[in-house]
Amino acid sequence: MLKQTLQQKLLQKLSPQQIQFIKLLQVPTVSLDARIKEELEENPALEDGSLTNMNDPVEEYPDHDPDDNFENQDNDFDEEFNVDEYIQEEDYNDYSTNYGSDDDDDRKEIPIAIQDSFFESLQNQLDLLALSDKDYLIGQQIIGSLDDDGYLRRPIVSLIDDLAFSQNVIAEEVEVEAILKVIQDFEPAGIGARDLQECLLIQLRKKDQNNPIISQAIKVVENYLDEFTKKHYDKIERQLGVNSEELKDIINEILKLNPKPGDSGASAGKQLHIIPDFHIMNNDGTLHLTLNGRNAPELRVSRSYQEMFAHYEKAEKTDKKMKEAVQFVKQKLDSAKWFIDAIKQRQQTLLKTMNAIMEYQYDYFLTGDERLLKPMILKDIADKIEMDISTVSRVANSKYVQTEFGTFLLKSFFSEAIQTDSGEEVSNKEVKKILEECIANEDKRKPLADEKLTEILKDKGYTIARRTVAKYREAMNIPVARLRKEL
């Protein structure tokens, strides 16, 4: 038997405006322009103030008395739409984000280098060869089958099948191998290799074979590549019958080679350009924080939509189509105001959060010395600005600050505390800095093992376990002692 009951529950639910703010808050500056452009395209009631004529009288509106036009209107309609709140003069000023910019350079466009792609470069080299139609199609198939790093990882048999099905070309394995050898002579050197060993050999064989260092380097790659990668230099010395100085020259020759030739031509175009969200300047010992101008776009509610709403106010409201038109305009105006409010709130939250971080790490931002970084977790900043930890996390994970010492992700200023022998709490960044200095100054012929690094830290007053030292070393992308060894 079914039983009906009544229950009362308290549920927390985010409003559409709050959801919009959260999404905007985690958007980095480099993506904010695209998000604003998308909103401008979707909502005609939203305008980019930087594109309007600054000489236009943006604060003047047609004189009208809203009360004169509502005397004979339906009461239900009056309750649903309050036209007056959309056309007041001060309302126009409230809903704009013309905060200005901290630097005129923020608006400058970033130049983009125009260059041939990796595959276009290979295709151009193929076009210069006097090949038969069949060989040309085989060459195109090989180039199209290369990975981005320049390696050919598809078996020759698979290439033959591809040629038969897609190009209607019947090719033998010998023919494909021959054209592959031709492509392996292309630039950059090492292209078309099927593994690392072949890639390095292609590059070495393009060099002077009469040079004894080159010939020995070829022997190392051909016969002792595994020992080379694991840095078992003693074994290589015995096998080749060379001394440590000669082996050092051989190893240096191999290290000059490019293990990923396909990335060499596109490396410049793939570099990530970081746009900082904040700038911190040191003005005679006083730090000054500014928000990147791209975070403060000149958005405003469309004046034409304001006037359209005023026009609808004077029109007859009993018509159903007119009510739908007013509903549409109201929806667009609301959406524009909500978006502008979200942008404003984003600006305020970014500045509030970054200012708290700057005050917390004031000594570091004055000097740039990582040893002055204080232990700081998300909760410290959240308590300071009286916001939720998730809000601070959204800001810290995707925003950058430009200082006199470089541009850094905000997340990098957060660290856990480590207690010294004297009982003082310091940031683990300080320990990482000491580790980095120790490894940088070590004798590369006898690099410091993790146990030795642990002892050095203990002598300096930092008592931490060897596994913690290993964790910090790996976090800094520093290999183990054996792989840091040099001749």
C-alpha positions in Angstrom: 0.0 0.0 0.0 1.4 3.4 -1.0 1.8 6.0 1.7 1.9 9.7 1.0 4.0 11.9 3.2 5.1 15.6 3.3 8.7 16.5 3.9 10.6 19.7 4.3 14.2 19.9 3.1 16.8 22.7 3.0 18.8 22.5 -0.2 21.5 24.7 -1.5 21.2 25.5 -5.2 23.3 27.8 -7.3 21.5 30.5 -9.3 22.3 30.9 -13.0 24.2 34.1 -12.2 26.4 32.3 -9.6 27.1 29.5 -12.1 28.0 32.1 -14.7 30.4 33.9 -12.3 32.1 30.6 -11.3 32.7 29.7 -14.9 34.1 33.2 -15.7 36.3 33.2 -12.6 38.2 30.1 -13.7 38.7 31.3 -17.2 42.3 32.5 -17.7 43.0 35.9 -19.3 44.1 34.3 -22.6 40.6 32.8 -23.0 38.6 35.6 -21.6 38.5 37.6 -24.9 37.0 34.6 -26.7 34.4 34.1 -24.0 33.4 37.8 -24.2 33.3 37.7 -27.9 31.0 34.6 -27.7 28.6 36.5 -25.4 28.6 39.6 -27.6 27.6 37.4 -30.6 24.8 35.7 -28.7 23.4 38.8 -27.0 22.7 41.9 -29.1 21.8 43.9 -25.9 25.5 43.7 -24.8 28.0 46.0 -26.4 31.8 46.4 -26.5 32.3 50.0 -25.3 35.8 50.2 -26.8 34.2 49.9 -30.3 31.7 52.8 -29.8 32.4 56.4 -30.6 33.6 58.0 -27.4 32.1 61.3 -28.5 28.6 60.0 -28.5 26.4 61.3 -25.6 26.0 57.9 -23.9 24.2 59.3 -20.9 21.4 61.1 -22.7 18.0 59.6 -23.2 14.7 60.9 -24.6 12.7 62.8 -22.0 9.7 60.8 -20.8 7.7 60.2 -17.8 7.0 56.5 -17.3 4.0 57.1 -15.1 2.2 59.0 -18.0 2.1 55.8 -20.0 0.9 53.3 -17.4 -2.5 54.8 -16.4 -4.6 52.6 -18.7 -2.5 49.5 -18.8 -3.3 46.0 -17.5 -2.2 45.6 -13.9 -0.8 42.1 -14.6 1.5 43.4 -17.2 2.7 46.2 -14.9 3.7 43.6 -12.3 5.6 41.5 -14.8 7.6 44.2 -16.5 8.9 47.4 -14.8 10.2 49.3 -17.8 11.4 52.2 -15.7 14.2 50.1 -14.2 15.7 49.5 -17.6 15.7 53.0 -19.0 16.9 55.2 -16.1 19.9 57.3 -16.8 22.0 56.1 -13.8 21.1 52.4 -14.7 23.2 52.8 -17.9 26.2 53.9 -16.0 25.9 51.1 -13.4 25.9 48.4 -16.0 29.2 49.0 -17.6 32.7 47.7 -16.9 34.9 50.6 -18.2 37.5 50.1 -15.5 40.3 51.2 -17.8 43.7 49.4 -18.3 46.8 49.3 -16.2 48.9 49.5 -19.3 48.3 50.5 -22.9 50.5 47.6 -24.1 47.9 45.2 -22.8 45.8 45.9 -25.9 48.5 45.2 -28.4 48.1 42.2 -30.6 50.7 39.4 -30.4 52.4 38.8 -33.7 52.1 35.3 -35.1 54.9 33.8 -37.1 53.9 32.4 -40.5 55.8 29.4 -41.5 55.4 26.1 -43.4 54.2 23.2 -41.2 56.4 20.1 -40.8 54.4 18.1 -43.3 54.3 21.0 -45.8 58.1 21.3 -45.7 58.4 17.6 -46.5 55.9 17.8 -49.3 57.8 20.7 -50.8 61.0 18.7 -50.8 59.2 15.7 -52.4 57.8 18.0 -55.1 61.4 18.9 -56.1 62.4 15.3 -56.9 62.1 13.8 -60.4 59.9 10.8 -59.5 57.5 8.6 -61.4 53.8 9.0 -60.6 53.8 5.7 -58.7 56.9 6.7 -56.6 55.4 10.1 -55.9 52.2 8.6 -54.5 54.3 6.2 -52.4 56.2 9.2 -51.1 53.0 11.1 -50.3 51.7 8.1 -48.4 54.9 7.8 -46.3 54.9 11.5 -45.4 51.2 11.3 -44.5 51.9 8.4 -42.2 54.6 10.1 -40.2 53.9 11.0 -36.6 54.3 14.6 -35.4 57.7 13.8 -34.0 58.9 12.6 -37.4 58.9 8.9 -36.9 57.3 6.3 -39.1 55.7 3.8 -36.8 53.3 2.1 -39.2 54.7 -1.2 -40.6 55.7 -1.2 -44.3 53.1 -3.9 -44.9 50.4 -1.5 -43.6 51.6 1.2 -46.0 51.3 -1.2 -48.9 47.7 -2.0 -47.9 46.9 1.7 -47.6 48.3 2.4 -51.1 46.3 -0.5 -52.6 42.9 0.5 -51.0 43.2 4.4 -51.0 45.4 5.1 -54.1 44.8 2.0 -56.2 48.6 1.6 -56.3 50.1 -1.9 -56.1 53.6 -1.6 -54.6 56.2 -4.0 -53.4 57.9 -3.8 -50.1 61.2 -3.1 -51.8 59.7 -0.1 -53.7 58.3 1.4 -50.5 61.7 0.9 -48.7 63.5 2.6 -51.5 61.3 5.7 -51.3 61.5 5.7 -47.5 65.3 5.9 -47.9 64.9 8.9 -50.2 62.6 10.7 -47.6 65.1 9.9 -44.8 67.5 12.2 -46.7 65.1 15.1 -46.3 65.6 17.9 -43.8 65.4 17.9 -40.8 67.9 15.1 -40.5 66.5 11.9 -38.9 63.1 12.2 -40.4 61.3 8.9 -41.4 63.1 6.8 -38.8 61.3 3.8 -37.4 62.9 4.0 -33.9 65.3 6.1 -31.9 68.4 4.1 -33.0 67.6 4.6 -36.7 66.9 8.3 -36.1 70.3 8.9 -34.5 72.1 6.8 -37.1 70.6 8.8 -40.0 71.8 12.0 -38.4 75.3 10.6 -37.7 75.8 9.2 -41.2 75.1 12.6 -42.7 78.2 13.9 -40.9 81.9 13.4 -41.8 82.6 9.7 -41.7 86.3 10.3 -41.7 86.1 11.9 -38.3 87.0 9.2 -35.7 84.6 10.7 -33.2 81.8 10.3 -35.6 82.7 6.7 -36.5 82.9 5.8 -32.8 79.6 7.5 -32.1 78.0 5.3 -34.8 79.4 2.2 -33.1 78.0 3.3 -29.7 74.5 3.9 -31.2 74.6 0.7 -33.2 75.9 -1.6 -30.5 75.7 0.0 -27.1 72.6 2.3 -27.1 71.1 0.6 -24.1 74.3 1.2 -22.1 74.4 4.7 -23.3 70.9 5.6 -22.2 71.6 4.0 -18.7 74.9 5.8 -18.5 77.0 2.7 -18.1 80.1 4.5 -19.4 82.6 2.1 -17.9 81.3 -0.7 -20.0 81.4 1.4 -23.2 85.0 2.5 -22.5 86.1 -1.2 -22.2 84.2 -2.3 -25.3 85.5 0.6 -27.5 89.0 0.7 -26.0 88.9 4.4 -25.4 89.8 6.6 -22.4 87.3 8.8 -20.5 88.3 12.0 -22.4 87.7 10.3 -25.8 84.4 8.8 -24.6 83.3 12.3 -23.4 83.8 13.7 -26.9 81.8 10.7 -28.4 79.0 11.1 -25.9 78.8 14.9 -26.5 78.5 14.2 -30.3 75.6 11.9 -29.7 73.9 14.4 -27.3 73.9 17.0 -30.0 71.5 14.9 -32.1 67.8 15.5 -32.2 65.7 12.6 -30.9 62.5 14.1 -32.2 63.3 15.8 -35.6 59.6 16.4 -36.4 59.3 18.8 -33.5 62.2 20.9 -34.5 60.5 22.9 -37.2 57.3 23.6 -35.2 58.9 24.2 -31.8 58.7 28.0 -32.2 55.1 27.9 -33.2 54.1 25.6 -30.3 55.4 27.8 -27.6 52.7 28.9 -25.2 52.5 32.6 -24.7 51.5 33.4 -21.2 49.4 36.5 -20.6 49.7 37.6 -16.9 46.5 38.4 -15.1 48.3 40.7 -12.6 51.3 43.0 -12.5 53.2 43.7 -9.3 55.7 46.6 -9.3 58.1 47.6 -6.6 58.0 51.3 -6.2 60.8 52.2 -3.8 60.0 49.3 -1.4 56.2 49.6 -1.8 54.5 47.0 -3.9 51.8 48.1 -6.3 49.3 45.6 -7.7 47.4 46.1 -10.9 44.9 44.0 -12.9 45.7 43.3 -16.5 43.5 45.5 -18.7 42.2 42.5 -20.6 40.4 41.5 -17.4 38.5 44.8 -17.4 36.7 44.9 -20.8 34.6 48.0 -21.6 31.2 46.3 -21.7 27.8 48.1 -21.5 24.2 47.5 -22.1 23.2 48.5 -25.6 21.7 52.0 -25.9 19.5 50.9 -28.8 17.9 48.2 -26.7 17.3 50.8 -24.0 15.5 53.0 -26.5 13.7 50.0 -27.9 12.4 49.2 -24.4 11.3 52.9 -24.0 9.5 52.6 -27.4 7.6 49.4 -26.3 6.6 51.3 -23.1 4.6 53.7 -25.2 3.1 51.1 -27.4 -0.2 49.1 -26.9 0.5 46.2 -24.5 -2.6 44.2 -25.0 -1.3 42.6 -28.2 0.2 39.2 -27.7 3.1 39.7 -30.1 4.0 43.0 -28.4 4.2 41.2 -25.1 6.5 38.6 -26.6 8.7 41.3 -28.0 8.9 43.0 -24.6 9.7 39.6 -23.1 12.5 39.0 -25.5 14.0 42.5 -24.9 13.7 42.0 -21.2 15.5 38.7 -21.4 18.4 40.1 -23.4 18.7 43.1 -21.1 18.7 40.9 -18.0 21.3 38.6 -19.6 23.5 41.5 -20.5 23.3 42.9 -17.0 24.0 39.5 -15.4 27.1 39.0 -17.6 28.4 42.5 -16.8 27.8 41.9 -13.1 29.7 38.6 -13.4 32.6 40.3 -15.1 32.7 43.0 -12.3 32.6 40.3 -9.6 35.4 38.5 -11.4 37.5 41.6 -11.4 36.9 42.3 -7.7 37.5 38.6 -6.7 40.8 38.5 -8.7 42.1 41.7 -7.1 41.0 40.7 -3.6 42.6 37.3 -3.8 45.9 38.5 -5.4 46.2 41.3 -2.9 45.9 38.9 0.0 48.6 36.7 -1.6 50.8 39.7 -2.1 50.4 40.8 1.5 51.0 37.3 2.8 54.2 36.9 0.7 55.3 40.5 0.8 59.0 39.8 1.5 59.2 37.4 -1.4 57.7 39.9 -3.9 60.1 42.5 -2.7 63.2 40.4 -3.3 62.3 37.4 -5.4 64.2 35.1 -3.0 62.3 31.8 -2.8 63.7 31.2 0.6 61.5 34.0 1.9 58.3 32.3 0.8 56.1 31.6 3.8 54.2 28.3 4.2 50.8 29.1 2.7 47.8 26.9 1.9 44.4 27.8 0.2 42.7 28.0 3.6 45.0 30.8 4.7 44.0 33.1 1.8 40.3 32.0 2.0 40.2 33.0 5.7 41.9 36.3 4.9 39.4 37.3 2.2 36.4 35.5 3.8 35.7 33.5 0.8 35.4 29.7 0.1 38.5 27.6 -0.5 37.1 26.6 -3.9 37.0 30.2 -5.0 40.7 30.7 -4.1 41.5 27.4 -5.8 39.8 28.5 -9.1 41.9 31.7 -9.0 45.2 30.1 -8.1 45.0 27.2 -10.6 44.7 29.3 -13.8 46.0 32.8 -13.2 49.5 34.3 -13.6 51.2 37.3 -12.0 54.1 39.2 -13.6 56.8 40.4 -11.2 60.2 41.9 -11.6 61.6 38.4 -11.3 59.4 36.6 -13.9 55.9 35.5 -14.5 54.5 32.8 -12.2 51.4 30.7 -11.7 49.6 31.7 -8.5 49.5 28.1 -7.5 53.3 28.1 -7.2 53.2 30.4 -4.2 51.3 27.9 -2.1 53.3 25.4 -0.2 53.2 23.2 2.9 55.1 23.9 6.1 58.2 22.0 7.3 59.4 22.4 10.9 63.2 22.9 11.4 65.2 21.6 14.4 64.7 25.0 16.0 60.9 24.6 15.9 60.5 27.3 13.2 58.1 26.5 10.3 59.4 27.1 6.8 58.0 26.5 3.3 58.9 23.3 1.5 59.9 25.7 -1.3 62.9 26.7 0.8 64.0 23.0 1.0 63.5 22.5 -2.7 65.6 25.6 -3.4 68.4 24.2 -1.2 68.2 20.8 -3.0 68.4 22.5 -6.4 71.5 24.5 -5.3 73.2 21.4 -3.9 72.5 19.4 -7.2 73.6 22.4 -9.3 76.9 22.6 -7.5 77.7 18.9 -7.2 80.6 17.2 -8.9 78.9 15.7 -12.0 81.4 12.9 -12.1 80.2 11.8 -8.6 76.6 13.2 -8.2 75.0 13.3 -4.8 72.7 10.4 -4.0 69.4 11.0 -2.2 70.9 9.7 1.1 73.7 12.3 0.8 71.2 15.1 0.1 69.2 14.0 3.1 72.4 14.3 5.3 73.1 17.8 3.9 69.6 19.0 4.7 69.9 17.5 8.2 73.1 19.5 8.8 71.2 22.6 7.7 68.5 21.9 10.3 65.9 20.3 8.0 65.2 16.8 9.3 63.2 15.1 6.6 63.1 11.5 5.3 65.0 10.2 2.3 61.7 9.4 0.5 60.6 13.0 0.9 63.9 14.2 -0.7 63.2 11.8 -3.6 59.7 13.2 -3.9 60.9 16.8 -4.0 63.7 15.9 -6.5 61.1 14.2 -8.8 58.8 17.2 -8.5 61.6 19.4 -9.8 62.2 16.9 -12.7 65.7 16.1 -11.5 66.8 12.5 -12.3 68.5 10.1 -9.9 72.2 10.5 -9.2 73.3 7.8 -11.7 71.5 9.5 -14.6 73.1 12.9 -13.6 76.6 11.5 -14.0 78.8 13.1 -16.5 82.3 12.3 -17.8 
